[in-house]
Amino acid sequence: MSAEVLQYKGVVAVCFGCGAEKNSVFGACISCSAKPKQEDEIVDSLVLSRFTSTELLLSQAVAERSPGLVIKAADRSVMRDVANALRDPQLRQLLSLPIESRRLTANTENSHSDRLERLVQFAHSEFPDGEYQSLESCLASVDQLSCWAKNEQLLLALRAESSTVSTGVLLETIEEIAQSSRETDEADLNRYVALFERDAQGLSQEDGRELWADYERSLVDRIVVSLERVSTENLISLFERLQISTDRRRDKQPLPLVKALMAVYQSHAIETLRTEGANAARLISAVRTSDSDEPGVGASLVRELEILLANWRKVATPLSGANADREVSGIRRELQHALEQLAEHLVVNQQDIRLSEQVSRLALELL
């Protein structure tokens, strides 16, 4: 990895216009002032972000000022998933995109996407007119809204307040939505759909399952967009607490929606761990080659290494599952081995026992 690319590590998003680094996906670029407004610009901006692309690829795009580098590398299925997510009427409203009022034909009336769109719109019709409720108010209320209307109410408030509320409130919001999804069965869904279906015939069992799966995917997509505004530190804390909450369950199985969110976190976290592992290896190499006549240089590099490894442990903590364990364990073993070799080198080649002990401690903390 070149030094030019390394200086952009940690990039969150890339401008679709000029390829400069951005702090948020949908914000204006400080370099060229371009802001995604059209649907194709929003799709490109989501692809040019940590939601769908690796940190390394984004860093290379910024270093070369080439957004096309990421777009060309994007998996076509990812592009389709992003475009499909933007069909959700609630998400389009949040992004100020026009919501098409399509006249349904007999061929499309029963499609899952149309039913899902009408389900969300029907849920909104349950809201009290002109009344905005904060997240805390939504969580504390005992009103008679259906689970869909309550979810939509929570999602609206989450989008507005995600950057300011506490990690505890974020956690409670996600668990409330997840719990309502778990407690709602296909029969409940059929009864609710029958209220806004013209033919009022409900759904077959297979249709109900597919529509419910579409709805849960929609919830995950919209929560992920809302969490974009949460600080990295709070996001890590949130997923740590979600994992703890799952571990406390008697059956040890996460709720389906929480499991999906953990999968989103896992895919991005593992990429971060790989990148930070490579950065740690670079620092370890720099310590080994530092001049023993200038001990201050080695000590400074080890302090930088200590900070980097502390962040590595924070990102790794919420991860779970067999695949994640294998990935994390592999990176951890490589780092531990490199640190142990460095500790030995500092004693044998540089006679720096104090710094060697400090590096040995860093290796033990990775256990």
Contacts in CASP RR format, 6 or more apart in sequence:
PFRMAT RR
TARGET T0000
AUTHOR 0000-0000-0000
METHOD contacts of the structure
MODEL  1
MSAEVLQYKGVVAVCFGCGAEKNSVFGACISCSAKPKQEDEIVDSLVLSR
FTSTELLLSQAVAERSPGLVIKAADRSVMRDVANALRDPQLRQLLSLPIE
SRRLTANTENSHSDRLERLVQFAHSEFPDGEYQSLESCLASVDQLSCWAK
NEQLLLALRAESSTVSTGVLLETIEEIAQSSRETDEADLNRYVALFERDA
QGLSQEDGRELWADYERSLVDRIVVSLERVSTENLISLFERLQISTDRRR
DKQPLPLVKALMAVYQSHAIETLRTEGANAARLISAVRTSDSDEPGVGAS
LVRELEILLANWRKVATPLSGANADREVSGIRRELQHALEQLAEHLVVNQ
QDIRLSEQVSRLALELL
1 56 0 8 1.000
1 278 0 8 1.000
1 282 0 8 1.000
2 63 0 8 1.000
4 63 0 8 1.000
5 56 0 8 1.000
5 59 0 8 1.000
5 60 0 8 1.000
5 63 0 8 1.000
6 59 0 8 1.000
6 279 0 8 1.000
6 282 0 8 1.000
7 63 0 8 1.000
8 21 0 8 1.000
8 58 0 8 1.000
8 59 0 8 1.000
8 62 0 8 1.000
8 63 0 8 1.000
9 55 0 8 1.000
9 59 0 8 1.000
9 275 0 8 1.000
9 279 0 8 1.000
10 55 0 8 1.000
10 59 0 8 1.000
10 275 0 8 1.000
11 21 0 8 1.000
11 50 0 8 1.000
11 55 0 8 1.000
11 58 0 8 1.000
11 59 0 8 1.000
11 62 0 8 1.000
12 21 0 8 1.000
12 22 0 8 1.000
12 23 0 8 1.000
12 24 0 8 1.000
12 25 0 8 1.000
12 49 0 8 1.000
12 50 0 8 1.000
13 21 0 8 1.000
13 22 0 8 1.000
13 23 0 8 1.000
13 24 0 8 1.000
13 25 0 8 1.000
13 45 0 8 1.000
13 48 0 8 1.000
13 49 0 8 1.000
13 50 0 8 1.000
13 58 0 8 1.000
14 20 0 8 1.000
14 21 0 8 1.000
14 22 0 8 1.000
14 48 0 8 1.000
14 49 0 8 1.000
14 58 0 8 1.000
14 61 0 8 1.000
14 62 0 8 1.000
14 67 0 8 1.000
14 70 0 8 1.000
15 21 0 8 1.000
15 22 0 8 1.000
15 29 0 8 1.000
15 31 0 8 1.000
15 32 0 8 1.000
15 34 0 8 1.000
15 48 0 8 1.000
15 67 0 8 1.000
16 34 0 8 1.000
16 36 0 8 1.000
16 41 0 8 1.000
16 44 0 8 1.000
16 45 0 8 1.000
16 48 0 8 1.000
16 67 0 8 1.000
17 29 0 8 1.000
17 32 0 8 1.000
17 34 0 8 1.000
17 67 0 8 1.000
18 29 0 8 1.000
18 31 0 8 1.000
18 32 0 8 1.000
18 34 0 8 1.000
18 65 0 8 1.000
18 67 0 8 1.000
19 31 0 8 1.000
19 48 0 8 1.000
19 61 0 8 1.000
19 62 0 8 1.000
19 65 0 8 1.000
19 66 0 8 1.000
19 67 0 8 1.000
20 29 0 8 1.000
20 30 0 8 1.000
20 31 0 8 1.000
20 32 0 8 1.000
20 62 0 8 1.000
20 65 0 8 1.000
21 62 0 8 1.000
22 29 0 8 1.000
22 30 0 8 1.000
24 228 0 8 1.000
24 229 0 8 1.000
25 36 0 8 1.000
25 45 0 8 1.000
25 46 0 8 1.000
25 48 0 8 1.000
25 49 0 8 1.000
25 51 0 8 1.000
25 228 0 8 1.000
26 35 0 8 1.000
26 36 0 8 1.000
26 42 0 8 1.000
26 45 0 8 1.000
26 95 0 8 1.000
26 228 0 8 1.000
27 35 0 8 1.000
27 36 0 8 1.000
28 34 0 8 1.000
28 35 0 8 1.000
29 35 0 8 1.000
36 42 0 8 1.000
36 44 0 8 1.000
36 45 0 8 1.000
37 96 0 8 1.000
39 86 0 8 1.000
39 97 0 8 1.000
42 86 0 8 1.000
42 95 0 8 1.000
42 97 0 8 1.000
43 79 0 8 1.000
43 82 0 8 1.000
43 83 0 8 1.000
43 86 0 8 1.000
44 67 0 8 1.000
44 71 0 8 1.000
46 52 0 8 1.000
46 82 0 8 1.000
47 53 0 8 1.000
47 70 0 8 1.000
47 71 0 8 1.000
47 74 0 8 1.000
47 78 0 8 1.000
47 79 0 8 1.000
47 82 0 8 1.000
48 58 0 8 1.000
48 61 0 8 1.000
48 67 0 8 1.000
48 70 0 8 1.000
48 71 0 8 1.000
49 58 0 8 1.000
50 58 0 8 1.000
50 268 0 8 1.000
51 224 0 8 1.000
51 228 0 8 1.000
51 268 0 8 1.000
52 74 0 8 1.000
52 78 0 8 1.000
52 82 0 8 1.000
53 70 0 8 1.000
53 73 0 8 1.000
53 74 0 8 1.000
54 271 0 8 1.000
55 271 0 8 1.000
55 272 0 8 1.000
55 275 0 8 1.000
56 271 0 8 1.000
56 275 0 8 1.000
57 69 0 8 1.000
57 70 0 8 1.000
57 73 0 8 1.000
58 70 0 8 1.000
60 69 0 8 1.000
61 67 0 8 1.000
61 68 0 8 1.000
61 69 0 8 1.000
61 70 0 8 1.000
85 91 0 8 1.000
85 218 0 8 1.000
85 221 0 8 1.000
86 92 0 8 1.000
86 95 0 8 1.000
86 97 0 8 1.000
87 113 0 8 1.000
87 117 0 8 1.000
88 116 0 8 1.000
88 117 0 8 1.000
88 120 0 8 1.000
88 218 0 8 1.000
88 221 0 8 1.000
88 222 0 8 1.000
89 99 0 8 1.000
89 117 0 8 1.000
89 120 0 8 1.000
89 121 0 8 1.000
90 120 0 8 1.000
90 124 0 8 1.000
90 152 0 8 1.000
90 155 0 8 1.000
90 156 0 8 1.000
90 218 0 8 1.000
90 222 0 8 1.000
91 218 0 8 1.000
91 221 0 8 1.000
91 222 0 8 1.000
91 225 0 8 1.000
92 98 0 8 1.000
92 99 0 8 1.000
93 99 0 8 1.000
94 159 0 8 1.000
94 222 0 8 1.000
94 225 0 8 1.000
102 108 0 8 1.000
102 114 0 8 1.000
104 114 0 8 1.000
108 114 0 8 1.000
109 198 0 8 1.000
110 207 0 8 1.000
112 207 0 8 1.000
112 210 0 8 1.000
112 211 0 8 1.000
112 214 0 8 1.000
113 214 0 8 1.000
115 193 0 8 1.000
115 197 0 8 1.000
115 203 0 8 1.000
115 211 0 8 1.000
116 211 0 8 1.000
116 214 0 8 1.000
116 215 0 8 1.000
116 218 0 8 1.000
118 196 0 8 1.000
119 148 0 8 1.000
119 192 0 8 1.000
119 193 0 8 1.000
119 196 0 8 1.000
119 211 0 8 1.000
119 215 0 8 1.000
120 148 0 8 1.000
120 152 0 8 1.000
120 218 0 8 1.000
122 148 0 8 1.000
122 195 0 8 1.000
122 196 0 8 1.000
123 146 0 8 1.000
123 148 0 8 1.000
123 149 0 8 1.000
123 151 0 8 1.000
123 152 0 8 1.000
124 149 0 8 1.000
124 152 0 8 1.000
126 145 0 8 1.000
126 146 0 8 1.000
126 149 0 8 1.000
127 149 0 8 1.000
127 152 0 8 1.000
127 153 0 8 1.000
132 156 0 8 1.000
132 157 0 8 1.000
133 141 0 8 1.000
133 153 0 8 1.000
133 157 0 8 1.000
134 157 0 8 1.000
134 161 0 8 1.000
135 154 0 8 1.000
135 157 0 8 1.000
135 158 0 8 1.000
135 161 0 8 1.000
135 165 0 8 1.000
135 169 0 8 1.000
135 173 0 8 1.000
136 165 0 8 1.000
136 169 0 8 1.000
137 157 0 8 1.000
138 150 0 8 1.000
138 153 0 8 1.000
138 154 0 8 1.000
138 157 0 8 1.000
138 173 0 8 1.000
139 154 0 8 1.000
139 169 0 8 1.000
139 172 0 8 1.000
139 173 0 8 1.000
139 176 0 8 1.000
143 150 0 8 1.000
145 153 0 8 1.000
146 192 0 8 1.000
147 180 0 8 1.000
147 181 0 8 1.000
147 183 0 8 1.000
147 184 0 8 1.000
147 188 0 8 1.000
148 192 0 8 1.000
148 215 0 8 1.000
150 176 0 8 1.000
150 180 0 8 1.000
151 177 0 8 1.000
151 180 0 8 1.000
151 181 0 8 1.000
151 219 0 8 1.000
154 173 0 8 1.000
154 176 0 8 1.000
154 177 0 8 1.000
155 177 0 8 1.000
155 219 0 8 1.000
155 222 0 8 1.000
155 223 0 8 1.000
155 226 0 8 1.000
157 173 0 8 1.000
158 170 0 8 1.000
158 173 0 8 1.000
158 223 0 8 1.000
158 226 0 8 1.000
159 222 0 8 1.000
159 225 0 8 1.000
159 226 0 8 1.000
162 170 0 8 1.000
162 226 0 8 1.000
162 227 0 8 1.000
162 229 0 8 1.000
162 230 0 8 1.000
163 229 0 8 1.000
163 230 0 8 1.000
163 231 0 8 1.000
167 234 0 8 1.000
167 237 0 8 1.000
167 238 0 8 1.000
167 241 0 8 1.000
168 238 0 8 1.000
168 241 0 8 1.000
170 227 0 8 1.000
170 230 0 8 1.000
170 234 0 8 1.000
170 238 0 8 1.000
171 238 0 8 1.000
171 241 0 8 1.000
171 242 0 8 1.000
171 245 0 8 1.000
174 223 0 8 1.000
174 238 0 8 1.000
174 242 0 8 1.000
174 257 0 8 1.000
174 258 0 8 1.000
174 261 0 8 1.000
175 242 0 8 1.000
175 245 0 8 1.000
175 255 0 8 1.000
175 258 0 8 1.000
177 219 0 8 1.000
177 223 0 8 1.000
177 257 0 8 1.000
178 255 0 8 1.000
178 256 0 8 1.000
178 257 0 8 1.000
178 258 0 8 1.000
179 255 0 8 1.000
181 216 0 8 1.000
181 219 0 8 1.000
181 255 0 8 1.000
181 256 0 8 1.000
181 257 0 8 1.000
182 255 0 8 1.000
182 256 0 8 1.000
182 257 0 8 1.000
184 212 0 8 1.000
186 203 0 8 1.000
186 205 0 8 1.000
186 208 0 8 1.000
186 209 0 8 1.000
186 212 0 8 1.000
189 203 0 8 1.000
189 208 0 8 1.000
189 211 0 8 1.000
189 212 0 8 1.000
190 202 0 8 1.000
190 203 0 8 1.000
190 208 0 8 1.000
193 202 0 8 1.000
193 203 0 8 1.000
193 208 0 8 1.000
193 211 0 8 1.000
194 200 0 8 1.000
194 201 0 8 1.000
194 202 0 8 1.000
203 211 0 8 1.000
216 256 0 8 1.000
216 257 0 8 1.000
216 260 0 8 1.000
217 260 0 8 1.000
219 257 0 8 1.000
220 257 0 8 1.000
220 260 0 8 1.000
220 261 0 8 1.000
220 264 0 8 1.000
223 257 0 8 1.000
223 261 0 8 1.000
224 261 0 8 1.000
224 264 0 8 1.000
227 235 0 8 1.000
227 238 0 8 1.000
230 238 0 8 1.000
235 265 0 8 1.000
236 314 0 8 1.000
236 315 0 8 1.000
236 317 0 8 1.000
236 318 0 8 1.000
239 261 0 8 1.000
239 262 0 8 1.000
239 265 0 8 1.000
239 318 0 8 1.000
240 317 0 8 1.000
240 318 0 8 1.000
242 254 0 8 1.000
242 258 0 8 1.000
242 261 0 8 1.000
242 262 0 8 1.000
242 318 0 8 1.000
243 262 0 8 1.000
243 317 0 8 1.000
243 318 0 8 1.000
243 320 0 8 1.000
245 258 0 8 1.000
246 252 0 8 1.000
246 253 0 8 1.000
246 254 0 8 1.000
246 258 0 8 1.000
246 262 0 8 1.000
246 320 0 8 1.000
253 259 0 8 1.000
254 262 0 8 1.000
262 318 0 8 1.000
262 320 0 8 1.000
265 318 0 8 1.000
265 319 0 8 1.000
266 319 0 8 1.000
266 324 0 8 1.000
269 315 0 8 1.000
269 316 0 8 1.000
269 318 0 8 1.000
269 319 0 8 1.000
270 319 0 8 1.000
270 324 0 8 1.000
270 327 0 8 1.000
270 328 0 8 1.000
272 315 0 8 1.000
273 312 0 8 1.000
273 315 0 8 1.000
273 316 0 8 1.000
273 327 0 8 1.000
273 328 0 8 1.000
273 331 0 8 1.000
274 331 0 8 1.000
276 308 0 8 1.000
276 311 0 8 1.000
276 312 0 8 1.000
276 315 0 8 1.000
277 312 0 8 1.000
277 331 0 8 1.000
277 334 0 8 1.000
277 335 0 8 1.000
279 308 0 8 1.000
280 305 0 8 1.000
280 308 0 8 1.000
280 309 0 8 1.000
280 312 0 8 1.000
280 335 0 8 1.000
280 338 0 8 1.000
281 334 0 8 1.000
281 335 0 8 1.000
281 338 0 8 1.000
283 301 0 8 1.000
283 304 0 8 1.000
283 305 0 8 1.000
283 308 0 8 1.000
284 305 0 8 1.000
284 338 0 8 1.000
284 339 0 8 1.000
284 342 0 8 1.000
286 301 0 8 1.000
287 298 0 8 1.000
287 301 0 8 1.000
287 302 0 8 1.000
287 305 0 8 1.000
287 342 0 8 1.000
287 346 0 8 1.000
287 359 0 8 1.000
288 342 0 8 1.000
288 345 0 8 1.000
290 297 0 8 1.000
290 298 0 8 1.000
290 301 0 8 1.000
291 297 0 8 1.000
292 349 0 8 1.000
292 350 0 8 1.000
292 351 0 8 1.000
292 352 0 8 1.000
295 352 0 8 1.000
295 355 0 8 1.000
298 355 0 8 1.000
299 355 0 8 1.000
302 355 0 8 1.000
302 358 0 8 1.000
302 359 0 8 1.000
302 362 0 8 1.000
305 359 0 8 1.000
305 362 0 8 1.000
306 358 0 8 1.000
306 362 0 8 1.000
309 335 0 8 1.000
309 362 0 8 1.000
309 365 0 8 1.000
309 366 0 8 1.000
312 335 0 8 1.000
312 366 0 8 1.000
313 365 0 8 1.000
313 366 0 8 1.000
316 328 0 8 1.000
316 332 0 8 1.000
319 325 0 8 1.000
319 328 0 8 1.000
332 366 0 8 1.000
335 363 0 8 1.000
335 366 0 8 1.000
336 363 0 8 1.000
336 366 0 8 1.000
336 367 0 8 1.000
339 359 0 8 1.000
339 360 0 8 1.000
339 362 0 8 1.000
339 363 0 8 1.000
339 366 0 8 1.000
340 360 0 8 1.000
340 363 0 8 1.000
342 359 0 8 1.000
343 356 0 8 1.000
343 357 0 8 1.000
343 359 0 8 1.000
343 360 0 8 1.000
343 363 0 8 1.000
344 356 0 8 1.000
346 352 0 8 1.000
346 353 0 8 1.000
346 355 0 8 1.000
346 356 0 8 1.000
346 359 0 8 1.000
347 353 0 8 1.000
347 356 0 8 1.000
END
